[in-house]
Amino acid sequence: MNLTDANLGEEYIVKDIVTEDEELDAFLFTLGCYSGEPVTVVSKLRGSYVISVKDGRYNIDKNIAEAILI
């Protein structure tokens, strides 16, 4: 299951990041979004997702959300 399937407000644990793009993988790592970390989808709006990771909130697009397995 990936982040696009998540219920709003529920906390999930990131199981894996599935991408062949090393820059995207490094970007998510800098946000604190990597295996074993909790993540919450705060809102979904027109193909973009606001997620809460660690102490920050970030807006990501659907392609990035699909790469984050929970």
Backbone torsions as a table, in degrees:
resi	resn	phi	psi	omega
1	MET	NA	138.9	178.3
2	ASN	-111.1	179.7	-173.0
3	LEU	-64.6	-23.0	179.2
4	THR	-68.8	-20.6	-179.9
5	ASP	-91.8	-2.1	-175.2
6	ALA	-71.7	147.3	173.6
7	ASN	-82.2	142.9	179.5
8	LEU	-62.3	135.3	175.3
9	GLY	83.4	-8.4	179.2
10	GLU	-91.0	140.8	178.8
11	GLU	-88.8	133.3	178.4
12	TYR	-125.6	159.3	176.1
13	ILE	-103.0	130.3	178.4
14	VAL	-69.2	122.6	179.4
15	LYS	-90.4	-38.8	-176.9
16	ASP	-166.0	158.5	171.8
17	ILE	-112.9	117.3	-176.3
18	VAL	-108.0	97.1	177.4
19	THR	-155.1	148.2	175.5
20	GLU	-95.3	-3.9	-179.6
21	ASP	-87.2	108.8	-177.4
22	GLU	-65.2	-33.7	178.4
23	GLU	-64.6	-42.0	178.1
24	LEU	-64.5	-42.6	178.4
25	ASP	-61.2	-43.8	178.8
26	ALA	-66.5	-38.1	178.3
27	PHE	-61.8	-47.9	179.7
28	LEU	-64.0	-35.7	177.8
29	PHE	-63.4	-40.1	179.2
30	THR	-67.1	-27.1	176.3
31	LEU	-76.6	-14.9	-176.7
32	GLY	94.5	13.4	-178.0
33	CYS	-99.8	94.0	178.9
34	TYR	-149.0	172.8	-174.5
35	SER	-52.4	133.2	177.0
36	GLY	92.0	-9.0	-178.3
37	GLU	-91.9	143.4	175.7
38	PRO	-75.7	144.1	178.3
39	VAL	-141.6	143.2	179.3
40	THR	-129.4	134.1	173.5
41	VAL	-86.7	117.4	-177.3
42	VAL	-85.1	-42.6	178.0
43	SER	-156.8	158.4	176.5
44	LYS	-125.9	123.6	179.9
45	LEU	-139.4	115.3	173.2
46	ARG	44.9	51.4	176.5
47	GLY	81.6	5.9	173.4
48	SER	-121.5	153.1	-174.4
49	TYR	-127.5	135.7	172.2
50	VAL	-100.7	120.3	-178.7
51	ILE	-118.3	152.7	176.2
52	SER	-111.9	119.3	178.6
53	VAL	-130.8	127.9	-176.0
54	LYS	55.4	-122.2	-178.8
55	ASP	-103.8	13.2	-176.2
56	GLY	-122.7	160.2	173.8
57	ARG	-117.8	135.9	-175.5
58	TYR	-134.6	146.4	176.4
59	ASN	-101.0	120.7	179.0
60	ILE	-124.8	156.4	178.8
61	ASP	-88.4	174.8	-174.9
62	LYS	-62.4	-37.7	-179.5
63	ASN	-61.8	-40.6	178.6
64	ILE	-70.2	-41.1	179.1
65	ALA	-61.1	-35.1	178.7
66	GLU	-70.3	-23.6	-178.9
67	ALA	-80.5	-14.8	-177.7
68	ILE	-96.5	110.1	179.7
69	LEU	-90.6	136.9	-179.9
70	ILE	-123.0	NA	NA
